[in-house]
């Protein structure tokens, strides 16, 4: 029996912050209160002058992803271990079946890869094609495997792109099952056309990447997905919102009373498209991801979206390719594998740029880094809350601690850090996963295979019709035993 006593900190939840000690036993929080006594034999962590918060939940990662002819550098162990070093205790990764691949077979394949995870994990499953078998298998995933969200790529023509027929069928089926449809919003037809147009202009380097994926390409797809969801009366979650136009589409829909949720990446909050014009190819290519980093001004609008509640979660799209892999597109930007890292840096970057600047309160920080994700994907308050009965997934946060982010000190196996040289104030001193200290002041103690698969129950049959209460994000949930 493992007991942990976290003494003298300020507990921060999404609704409030308060002075309290926290006691965990095995994998659960068993007490939260002032002036608690340390149980006999407990490991004591002095959190004086620090915050005690729910461990981060990254709702968008790609560990061990086969993509564009190669596989990401971080597998489920190295990626989740890096996450633990940054205070992240749960990821939601993606099962991405090939077109015509049985989605249950793909799910089992990813589950096998993920058995080496150091932290807890869960999965969204992408719908890349449609048939009656896919419809049936979606039911199996929801009712037997604990999957309550399905991903739809509106980009990547001739690969995993969904057409409107697939979107409509999958959205409708998601509604029937009490699952959340999610979308990668980029118009794949326009991207395909613009990639050829830009290349024909003689632009072959990484600077062509953002030119082939302008903001309106994202906005069109976001508007289309939102419209389809509106007609079908199903909630929708838009991943990696990167630009003013897409954020405005979400805000307009929410103003009409539509249930639309938005996710933003840490990178999009602090970087701009000047990275693609770096004279060094490897540096510019290292930033190639989709949607791309945007012109200055977009990031401030995304911060406003988080402040106003029109954007709800923060993620990383952690998808690490090394310089040798990126070099596949040396003479053709369309062949550069898309992806950047960030699972290790997300919390520190968002704290430094969000809380330290006054954009976010500590409670709002908890909301956008853990609690909102837990609510939207139906694992709250098991995750995303420092409360009795919740999982003992915690981060002790030193608001005065500083660190310069660098590829030289990161735990991720990627060979580039998009936040290179950024000094942040506010870092984890301790990370607790399943009641165990897995990161202690620079000492990473991740254990391969320790992570658990987290099932996420479907929402109730009134998923579409239910009204949101002011203090919650998601409809009433039905939990399975």
N, C-alpha and C positions, 0 to 999 in steps of 0.2 A: 504493500500500500504506500503510495507516494503522496505526501502532503506538503503543500507550499503555503507559506505565510508572507504575503506582500504587505508591508507595514508602512503606514504614514504617508501614502500618496493621495492624490486627488483623482477620484474616479470620474471619467468622462464618458457619458453615454450620449446618444443622439438627442435626448430630451433635456439633459441637465448635467451639471458637474457638482461634486460634493466630496468632502474629505471622508475617507473610509479606508479601512484595512480590508484585504481580500484573502480568503482562505480557499484553497482548492484541494480536493482529495481525488486521487486517481485522475480521471479525465473531466471532472465537473467542478464548478464553483459551488461551494457549500455554505459560504457565509460572506456577506458584505456589510460592514458596519464600522462605527467608530469604536476605538479603544478595545478591540478584540484581543483575546489572549492567544498566544502562539500555542498550537497543539504540541504535545510531546513528540519530539523527533522530527518536527517540521523543518524544512529548509526555509530560512528566512531571507527575504529580499528587502532591503531598505529602499523604499521609494520616496523618501523625504525630498520635497522640492520637485517631484516628478509627477507626471500624469500616468494613470493606469487606464488603458483603453482596450476595447475589443481588438483582437488581432485583425489586420487588414484582410479583406476578401477581394481578390482580383477576379472580376467576372469575365475576363477576356485574355486568355493566354493560349499559346500554341507550343507545347513541349513536344519534342521528337516528331515534328510535323514533316511528312514527305510533301514537298511543294516545289514546283518548277524544276523538277529533275534532280533535286537534292534533298537533304534532311537537315533540320535545324541542329545547331551545335548543342543546345541544352536539351537533355532528355528529362524525363519526369523526376529523376533524382536531383540532378544538378540544378534544374530550374526551380524546383520547390525549395531546395536548400538555400539557393540565393534569395528566394522570397522570404524565408525565415530570417535571414540576416538583416532584411529590411523591415521586419515587423509584420510581414504578410503570412497568415497562418492557413489560408484556404485559397485554392484557385478553382475557377470553373473553366475547363478547357473545352476543346471542340473535337467531336468525332466528325470527320469529313469524308463521307463515302465517295468513291469515284462514281461517275455516271454509270448507271445500270448495276452498281454493286449493291448487294443486299445490305440494307442499313443495319440489321441485327448482326451480321457478320462483321461489318466495320466497327460497330460498337464493341463487340467482344475483342476485336483486335486492339482497340485503344485501351480497353480495360486491362488487357494483358500488359501492354507497355507501361501503364500507370501503376502497376503493382510495386514499382520501386520508389514511389513518391515518398518524400520525407515529411510532407504536410498533408492535411486532408485535401481532398479534391472531389470534383463533381464534373458533369459533362452537359454541354449543349450538344444536340445532334443536328447536323446539317442535312437538309433535304435538297439533294442535287438532281433529282429526277422524280417522275411520278408514275405510279401504277397502283392497281388495287392492292398489290402486295405491300407497297410502301405504306398505304393507308392502314392496312392491318398491322404492320410492324410498328407503326407509330403508337398504336394502342398498347402493344406489348411493352414498348419502352416506357410509356407513362405508367401503366398499371402494375408492371412487374419489376421494372428496373429503376424506378425513381427518377426518370427524366421528365422535367416539366417545361422544357423550352426547346424550340427548334429554330435553327439558323438558316437563313436564306441569302445566298450570295447573288446580288443583282449585277455583279461584275464578273470578269474572267470568262469572256465569250470563248466558246469551243473547249471549255473545261468544265467548271462547276457552276456556271451561271444558271439561275432559275429564269424561265420565261414566265409570263403573266399567268398562264394556265396552271403551272406548278404552284406559283404563289397563292392563287385563289384556292386551289384544292387543299394545299397544306394549311393555309390560314383557317379555312373552314373546319378542317379536321382538328386543328389545335383547339379551336373553340369548343368543339364537341368533347374533347378530352380534358379541358381545363388546363391547357398548356399555353405558354407565352410564345408567340412568334417573334423572332428577332430578325433584323435585316442588316446586311452590309449594303448601304445605299450608294451605289454608283451606277449610272446607266452604262451597261456593258457594251451596247451597240455604239454609243457615242465614243466611249474610250477606245474601242477597236478602230473606229474611223479616225479619230484624232491621233492615235499612235502612228498610223500610216501617214497621215498628213504631216505630222511633225518630222517624221523620218525622211519623207520626201523633200522637206525643206533643208535637209542636210544636217539636222540637229540629231546627233546620235548619242550624246553623253547624258549623264544623269539630269542635266538641266531640262531635258525633254520630258522627264517624268511628270512634273507638275503641269507642264503645258498641255499634256495629253489628258489630264484629269482636273480640269478647272472646277471651281466651286459649283457652277450651275449643273454640272454633270452629277454631282452629289445631291444637289437640291432637287433636281428633277426626280431622281429615284426615291428620295425621301418623301416628296409630295405624292408620288404614285403609290408607294407602299402604304402611306397614311390614308390615302383615299380608298384603297382596297380594304384596309382594315376598318375604315369607317362604314363602308357599305355592308360589310359582314358583321359589324358590331363586335369586333374582337380587339382586345388591347394589343399594343405593339411596342417593341423595344428596339430603338435604333442605335446600333453600335457605332463606336468611334466617330461621333459628330465632330467635324473639323472646321466648319466654316459658318459665317454669319447666315448665309442663305438657308442652310439645312437647319440651323438652330431656330431661325425664324419660322420655318415650316412647322417645327414641333410646337413652338410657342403659340402660333395661330391655331393649331388643332386643339391644344389644351385650353385656349381661351374659348373655344366652341364647346368645351366640355368633353372632348374626346380623350380617351385614356391612352396617351402616348408618353413613352419614357425615353430619355436620352442618356447616352453614355459618352464620356469624353476621356481622351487619353492624356496622361501626364505630359507626354511629349508635345501634344498639340497646345497645351496650356502655356508652354514656355519657349518653344522654338518657332522659327519662321522659315519661309522658303529660300532664304539666302543660303541655306546649307547646301542646296543643290548646285550652287554656282562656285563652290570651293574649287580652287585650281587643282587640288589633288583628287584624282579620280576615286581612290579608295575611300577618302573621307566623304565625298559627295555621295557615292554609291551606298555607303553605310547607312545613309538616311533614307534610302528609297523604301517607302512603305505606302500602302494605300488605305485611305486617302492620304495624299502627301501633306507635308507641312505647308501651311498657308502664308500668304502675305501678312505683314505686320498689321495689327488691328483686329484680326480674327480672334486671337487668343483672349484679348480683353473681353470680347463679346461672349466667349465661352465661359469665362469667369463669372460674367453677369448672369449667364444661364444657370450656373450652380448656385449663385446667390439668390436668384429669384425662385428657384425650385422648378424651372422649366427643363433643366438638365439634372440628373439624379445620381449618377454613379461615376466613379473614376476607375480607369483600367489602364493597361499598358499595351495590349496586343503583343505581349512578349513573344518574339519570334526571331531567334538569333541565327544569323548567317555570318560566316567569317569572310575575310577579304578575298580568299581564294574562291569561295562560292560566289560572291558578288561579282568577281571578275568575269564570270560567264557572260556578262553584259557589257564588256569593255568596249565593244564596237556597236552595241545596240541596246539602248536603255530598256527596251521591252523585255530583255532576257535577264535583267538583274533580279535575282530573287527578292521578293518583297518582304521586308520585316526588319524590326529593330528590337532592342532589349528594353528593360525598364522595371521588371518585377521587383528588383532589389532596391530601386531608388524611388519608387512611386510615392510612398508615404512621406519621405523626407522632402522631396521636391514640392509636393502639394502643401505640406506644413509651412515650408519656408516661403513659398510664393503666395500661399493662401492665408494662413493664420498670422504669420509675421507681418504681412502687409495690411492686415485688417480686412481682407476680403472675406474671410471665413472666421467664425468663432470656433473654439475647440469642439463644441458639440456639432456644429455644421461639418467640421472635418470628419468626425466619426460617422456622421450620416453618409457623406459622399464616399468614404473609403471602406465602409463595412455594412452599416445598418441598413441603408437603402437597398443594397444588393441582397442582403439576407431577406428583407421583406418582399422584394420583387420576385425572388426565386424560391420563396416559401421555406426558408430555413431559419426564420426569426421566431423566438429569441434564442434558439439553440446556438446560432452564430450571431455576431453583431451586437452583443449586449453583455455588459458586466452585471450579471444578476444571478441570484441563486437558481441553480438548476441548469444554467447555460454551460456550454462547453468551456473548459478551461483553456481557451485560446486567447491570450492576452499579450499586449505589448506595454512595457514600462517605458515611458517616453520622457527623455531628458530635453526639456525645451531650451536649455542653455548649451547643450552639447553641439559641437560643430564637426563637420567632416567635409573634405574636398573629394567630390565624386570622381572616380577615375577607373579606367580599365585596369590599371596596375593594382588596384586594391579590391576590385569587385570579385564576388564569388561565382558569378555567372561565367560559363565557358565561352561566351562570345569574345571576340577580340577587338571590340569597339564599344565605347560608352557614349551614347548621344548626349549625355549631360557632363561630358568630360570637362574638368576644371571648375565646375560649379561648386562653390562652397555653400553648404546649407547649414542653417542653425536650427536645431531640433532634430534629434536622431533617436533611434531605439537604444536603450541601454540593456534591456533584457527582452527576449521573446519567449513566450510560454506556449507550447503546443501540447494539447492533451494532458495538461498539468505538469509537463516536464520542461525544465529550462533547456532550450535548444539554441539559444544565443545569449551570451553573457559578455557584455562589454568587449566586443570584438572577437570573442571565442565562439566559433560556430560548432555546434554539437549535433548537427543533423544526422539522423539515422536512416539509412536506406530501407525502404519498405515499411516504415512506421506509419505513414499516412493511411487514412481510412477513406474508402469511397463513401460519399455522403449522398444518400437518396433524398430526393426532393418530391414531396407529395404533390399531386395535382391540386388545383384550386377547385372550389365547389361548382356545382352545376349552374349557379347564378353568376358565373364569372363575368359574363358580358353585361348582365342587367344590374348588378349590384352597384350601389353608389359608394364612392370613396368617402371615408370619414376624414376629417381634417387632420387627424394625428397618425394616419397610416398611409402607406403607399399602395398596398395590394388588397384585393377583395378577400372576404372571409375564406379561410382555408379549411379544408378537410384533411386531417392527418390520419394516415394509416397507422395501425399499431405496430 
